[in-house]
Amino acid sequence: MTGTSVHLAVYDTFADWEPGFATSQLTQHGHTVRTVGLTTAPVTTMGGVRVQPDLPLDALDPAGSELLILTGASLWDAGDTLAPFARAAREFLEAGVPVAAICGATAGLAREGLLDGRRHTSAVSFYLAATGYAGGAHYVDADAVTDPGADTPSGGVPRGALVTAGPTEPVAFAREIFGLLGVFEPKKLDAWYRLFHDSDAGAYEELNA
């Protein structure tokens, strides 16, 4: 990971509740979160929040990033408007830079062929099967999954790690991102997850010890 920023893709109808657990902790732990849109024109989230992207997609360079985060959006299943973000994910993975996708963004990656040879999850297996992708054998029924990346089957271009999660799992999605970027050491990561996912009050003291 050669970059200094985490990039959060933003687009009309994006599910604004899905990246919040991840981005809030990343910011508090020294990472810079920058938003990237198709252009720099403002977008409106599914929750009606207006967001001004920091940079356009054509200016995004994997070499200057630690991670690309793709959230769900109604537009993932309504044509090819967001396909450029899936292509950007391919560029990141081929450059060895991680990508994290949740909810409908997993379908976008499936259509791009990025899940055909990787362990992954989503809302349910048949949601991705409807895309016609070839990765069904690699589907994992779990809250969130990290595929660590490896060389391509031909032994060529290195592939970055890929995090996937379903739409009901923003906390597990964040957990996988934190583990990938080393935000917390393992015991504190477990405590963070138990606090925010399970409402385990005892985990607060462990997290802040």
C-alpha positions as CSV (number, residue, x, y, z in Angstrom):
1,M,0.0,0.0,0.0
2,T,1.9,3.0,-1.3
3,G,-0.8,5.7,-0.9
4,T,-1.6,8.0,2.0
5,S,-5.4,8.4,1.5
6,V,-8.4,6.2,1.6
7,H,-10.8,7.0,-1.3
8,L,-14.5,6.7,-0.8
9,A,-16.5,6.6,-4.0
10,V,-19.6,8.8,-4.0
11,Y,-22.5,8.8,-6.5
12,D,-26.2,9.6,-6.6
13,T,-28.2,7.2,-4.4
14,F,-25.2,5.8,-2.6
15,A,-26.0,4.2,0.7
16,D,-24.6,6.7,3.1
17,W,-24.9,4.6,6.2
18,E,-22.7,1.8,4.9
19,P,-19.2,3.4,5.1
20,G,-19.6,5.4,8.2
21,F,-18.2,3.0,10.8
22,A,-15.1,2.5,8.6
23,T,-14.5,6.1,7.6
24,S,-15.0,7.6,11.1
25,Q,-12.4,5.3,12.7
26,L,-10.0,5.7,9.8
27,T,-10.1,9.4,10.2
28,Q,-9.5,9.2,13.9
29,H,-6.5,6.9,13.4
30,G,-4.6,9.1,11.0
31,H,-5.9,8.2,7.6
32,T,-7.2,10.8,5.2
33,V,-10.5,10.0,3.6
34,R,-11.1,11.6,0.2
35,T,-14.3,11.4,-1.8
36,V,-14.2,10.6,-5.5
37,G,-17.1,11.1,-7.9
38,L,-17.7,10.5,-11.6
39,T,-17.0,14.3,-11.8
40,T,-16.7,16.9,-9.1
41,A,-20.4,17.8,-9.4
42,P,-22.3,17.3,-6.1
43,V,-24.2,14.0,-5.6
44,T,-27.1,13.2,-3.4
45,T,-27.0,10.1,-1.2
46,M,-29.9,7.7,-0.6
47,G,-30.5,9.5,2.7
48,G,-30.8,12.9,0.9
49,V,-27.4,14.2,1.9
50,R,-25.6,16.4,-0.7
51,V,-21.9,15.5,-1.1
52,Q,-19.2,17.5,-3.0
53,P,-16.6,15.0,-4.3
54,D,-13.0,15.9,-3.6
55,L,-11.8,14.7,-7.0
56,P,-13.2,13.2,-10.3
57,L,-12.7,9.5,-11.1
58,D,-10.4,10.2,-14.0
59,A,-7.9,11.8,-11.5
60,L,-7.9,8.8,-9.2
61,D,-4.5,7.1,-9.1
62,P,-4.1,3.8,-7.2
63,A,-0.5,4.7,-6.5
64,G,-1.7,7.5,-4.2
65,S,-4.2,5.4,-2.3
66,E,-4.4,2.9,0.5
67,L,-7.9,1.7,-0.4
68,L,-10.9,2.3,-2.6
69,I,-14.3,1.9,-0.8
70,L,-17.4,1.3,-2.9
71,T,-20.8,1.4,-1.3
72,G,-24.2,0.2,-2.4
73,A,-26.5,2.4,-4.5
74,S,-29.7,2.0,-6.4
75,L,-27.7,2.8,-9.6
76,W,-25.6,-0.4,-9.4
77,D,-28.7,-2.3,-10.6
78,A,-30.1,0.3,-12.9
79,G,-27.8,0.3,-16.0
80,D,-24.1,1.1,-16.5
81,T,-23.8,4.5,-14.9
82,L,-21.5,3.2,-12.1
83,A,-19.5,0.8,-14.3
84,P,-16.5,3.2,-14.4
85,F,-16.1,2.6,-10.6
86,A,-15.9,-1.1,-11.2
87,R,-13.3,-0.5,-13.8
88,A,-11.4,1.6,-11.3
89,A,-11.6,-1.2,-8.9
90,R,-9.9,-3.5,-11.5
91,E,-7.1,-0.9,-11.8
92,F,-6.6,-0.9,-8.1
93,L,-6.6,-4.6,-7.7
94,E,-4.2,-5.1,-10.6
95,A,-1.9,-2.4,-9.0
96,G,-2.0,-4.4,-5.8
97,V,-4.0,-1.8,-3.9
98,P,-7.0,-3.1,-1.9
99,V,-10.7,-2.5,-2.7
100,A,-13.6,-2.8,-0.3
101,A,-17.2,-3.2,-1.7
102,I,-20.5,-3.6,0.1
103,C,-24.0,-4.2,-0.9
104,G,-24.8,-3.4,-4.6
105,A,-21.2,-2.6,-5.3
106,T,-20.5,-6.3,-5.1
107,A,-22.8,-6.8,-8.0
108,G,-20.8,-4.1,-9.9
109,L,-17.6,-6.0,-9.3
110,A,-19.3,-9.3,-10.3
111,R,-20.3,-7.8,-13.6
112,E,-16.7,-6.6,-14.1
113,G,-15.5,-10.2,-13.6
114,L,-13.6,-9.3,-10.4
115,L,-15.2,-11.9,-8.2
116,D,-14.8,-14.9,-10.6
117,G,-11.6,-16.1,-8.9
118,R,-11.8,-14.6,-5.4
119,R,-13.5,-15.5,-2.1
120,H,-16.4,-13.1,-1.6
121,T,-19.8,-12.4,-0.2
122,S,-22.8,-10.2,-0.8
123,A,-26.4,-9.9,0.3
124,V,-27.2,-13.5,-0.9
125,S,-25.7,-15.8,-3.4
126,F,-28.5,-15.6,-5.9
127,Y,-28.3,-11.8,-6.0
128,L,-24.8,-12.1,-7.6
129,A,-25.9,-15.1,-9.6
130,A,-28.4,-12.9,-11.4
131,T,-25.4,-10.8,-12.8
132,G,-24.4,-13.9,-14.8
133,Y,-20.9,-13.9,-13.2
134,A,-18.7,-17.0,-13.1
135,G,-17.7,-16.8,-9.4
136,G,-20.4,-18.7,-7.7
137,A,-18.1,-21.4,-6.5
138,H,-16.2,-18.7,-4.5
139,Y,-19.2,-17.3,-2.7
140,V,-19.0,-17.5,1.1
141,D,-22.0,-17.2,3.3
142,A,-20.5,-14.8,5.9
143,D,-21.0,-11.3,7.2
144,A,-17.9,-10.0,5.5
145,V,-15.0,-11.6,3.6
146,T,-11.4,-10.6,2.8
147,D,-9.7,-12.2,-0.1
148,P,-6.0,-11.5,0.5
149,G,-5.0,-11.3,-3.1
150,A,-2.3,-13.1,-4.9
151,D,-0.7,-13.4,-8.3
152,T,-3.0,-14.0,-11.2
153,P,-3.5,-17.6,-12.3
154,S,-1.0,-16.9,-15.1
155,G,1.6,-15.7,-12.6
156,G,1.5,-12.2,-13.8
157,V,0.0,-9.0,-12.4
158,P,-0.3,-8.9,-8.6
159,R,-3.8,-8.6,-7.2
160,G,-4.7,-6.4,-4.2
161,A,-6.8,-7.6,-1.3
162,L,-10.6,-7.5,-1.7
163,V,-13.1,-7.0,1.1
164,T,-16.8,-7.7,0.4
165,A,-19.9,-7.5,2.6
166,G,-23.7,-7.6,2.4
167,P,-25.9,-4.6,3.0
168,T,-26.8,-5.4,6.6
169,E,-23.2,-5.7,7.7
170,P,-21.5,-2.2,7.8
171,V,-19.8,-3.1,11.2
172,A,-18.3,-6.3,9.8
173,F,-17.3,-4.4,6.7
174,A,-15.4,-1.9,8.8
175,R,-13.9,-4.7,10.9
176,E,-12.4,-6.2,7.7
177,I,-11.1,-2.8,6.6
178,F,-9.5,-2.2,10.0
179,G,-7.8,-5.6,10.0
180,L,-6.5,-5.0,6.4
181,L,-5.0,-1.6,7.2
182,G,-3.8,-2.4,10.7
183,V,-6.0,0.2,12.4
184,F,-6.3,-1.9,15.5
185,E,-4.2,-4.8,16.8
186,P,-6.2,-8.1,16.9
187,K,-7.5,-8.0,20.5
188,K,-8.7,-4.4,20.2
189,L,-10.2,-5.1,16.8
190,D,-12.2,-7.9,18.4
191,A,-13.3,-5.5,21.2
192,W,-14.3,-2.8,18.7
193,Y,-16.5,-5.3,16.8
194,R,-18.1,-6.6,20.0
195,L,-18.8,-3.1,21.2
196,F,-20.4,-1.8,18.0
197,H,-21.9,-5.0,16.7
198,D,-23.0,-6.8,19.9
199,S,-23.4,-3.8,22.2
200,D,-21.0,-5.5,24.6
201,A,-20.4,-2.8,27.2
202,G,-17.4,-4.7,28.6
203,A,-15.6,-4.4,25.3
204,Y,-15.4,-0.6,25.8
205,E,-12.8,-1.0,28.6
206,E,-10.8,-3.5,26.5
207,L,-10.9,-1.1,23.5
208,N,-9.7,1.9,25.6
209,A,-7.2,0.0,27.8
